[in-house]
């Protein structure tokens, strides 16, 4: 079962595809009922995705206790869930919530456990207990039936790690079922082994009318103090690793599909098997105790190791495919490398720049032509860059923000849709950085960001294109996690976010700032303390603000855990509303202390107002006709606790153990580097800007470095451009999946980027002719599937 809060729709689809292919190949079956009994809350995108996958019903357990009690009292634990406005009825599913919000067998009926006595029904033996146990089970079933709307009841009869001795479980159940069924006059029940699909069919045959639900089930809570909104952020380094591996996986799958290779060739099969290693690790990482960060440390390390093994294999495959499609004649003899540590300014292939040229192949994972600013660590300041046509391009060199005495080179690259472009880096005269410590403004003609010279923090933000300026501040803050108190023993852990106080403390009141300016980028570097810093950037020609935060290892030398947020404060009047995305799909309206279908009683003012953000969040002022939006590079918790404010939780380090079951604290000493893109726009134009930024932020070009050699030598052997598409996809259509199977059949998934009524133009339906998209693919037949 994948998580529903912090996963992207793309990764959920990939995981379900892999699993269903296995079930179909091995057992010849396709499930009809979705079974999500353990994920911690449920997304509005889920019924639509599952309906499109061919499911006709959905069973899940973990919903807010208050919501459950209200539904149980009115016998509305079963309903039709229509979470997508865009899909409407086509995206709805019949849904059923487990009795008691749990999936476990009733207490005293886990027969494989040593403290549970077996069913004894033989009168020749001592301790006959079958009537007593049958009476107890009947009482439980009658209580369960009282909160459901029909005479049919589905009794979930399992648990974590149950049925390790299945024989004992079934022998005892067989006795109970036979005893109760033989006495209808005493029990009035008919028990039998069943499945969720059979249960759903029985309800469907009753031809009843069910209530309709359109919102989600976040956040999940076990009581008014215990909101499971901490896992939205827990282990942010792992969350980012999963996000970037998804991008690599799709880039490699698309590259192999468009390489025009024979699916039966040994080379194709080898690369296909390599890529599958990452697909398998990615599917596992979507588990609700994996990407959520709610596992023990050694388990998190195991997930990361599997992703790393898949990463290495996939880079091997992508490098082989890249050289093959670019080769002018014969099998390529060169090898390509990748840099695992670019996020900390380390890239060994670029250490060769002092002696020779380094070829750089850029792979575009998107089906749109891509223009991207690259930032690469270099050991020397004087480096020039040449593009695929051999022309020297404009660059900018800055001092490294990570390594003293090293540098960062910035340049803009153009890459064909789903294609490749080669650039060359060599030693030569470069445009050096310009440092201007006294200036307090960044301005690229589209945006202006003004800093307070005394505090070093942002004080105003302007969108020059629409001539809007507003007071604006951003800073890093931290919440003090609860360790339990007189009201509740619950405390912040990997699952739960519970703060001692509603106030967030600034990491620092003042930041030391240094400004760098050049033709391609202007940036203000903010140094907070030994474990927190930020860089605010404006790139030439781009209508967004980038804020890059480096956080960790979080200081806990004071024996106090900390939950770090980035808070944006504006002059907008937002009416206690904000918006977050559902797994990268439709935006969900959020309100303080509010649930659309029941009255919320909240004793945890912060955490009951925290919701997951997977890709983007926003606040809006309808009177001023302005919207502030944030695109994120990994999932996290998000809220708007004050008027005109938006905050995203970036990192957590806790000292109390995560429940008795996990038994250890979320005490990670990781350093994370996260990027957020800020857009200030009118509401009518915000969706177009925000969604485009969110997609490109999470789908950067994949970088492959060639061995040192002259440009002439390289270009004699290889083409410098690979353009597999005849034309880009329309701006509102995303290539969700492009891969080829062993039998040569292509799997193509196209997704509309915009929700209904989100943009006047881009939300409209659009047609795509698959026959005209690819250079080397002319489909003979096309079959639409779920």
Secondary structure, 3 states (H helix, E strand, C coil): CECCCCCCHHHHHHHHHHHHHHHHHHHCCCCCEEEECCCCCECCCHHHHHHHCCCCEEEECCCCHHHHHHHHHCCCCEEEEECCCCCHHHHEEEEEECHHHCCECCCCCCCCCCCCCCCCCCCCCCCCCHHHHHHHHHHHHHHHHCCCCCCCCCCCCECCCCCCCHHHHHHHHHHHHHHHHCCHHHHCCCCCCCCHHHHHHHHHCCCCCCCEECCCECCCEEECCEECCCCCCCCHHHHHHHHHHHHHHHHHHHHHHCCCCCCCCHHHHHHHHHHHHHHHHHHHHCECCCCCCCCCHHHHHHHHHHHHHHHHHHHHHHHHHHHHHHECCCCCCCCEECCCCHHHCCCHHHHHHHCCCEEEEEECCCCCCEEEEEEEEECCCCEEEECCCCCEECEEEEECCCCCCCEEEEEEEEECCCCEEEEEEEECCCCECEECCCCCEEECCCEEEEECCCCCCEEEEEECCCCEEEEEEEEEEEECECCCCCCCCCCCCCCCCCECCCCCEECCCCCEEEEEECCCEEEEEEEEECCEEEEEEEECCCCCEEEEEEECCCCCCCCCCEEEEEEEEECCCCCCEEEEECCCCCEEEEECCCECCECCCCCCCCHHHCEEECCEEEEEECCCCEEEEEEECCCEEEECCCCCEEEEEEEEECCCECHHHHCCECCCCCCEEEEEEEEEECHHHHHHHHHHHHHHHCCCCEEEEECCCCHHHHHHHECCEECCECCCCCCCEEEEEEEECCCCCEEEEEEECCCCCCCCCCCCCCCCCHHHCECCCCCCCCCCCC
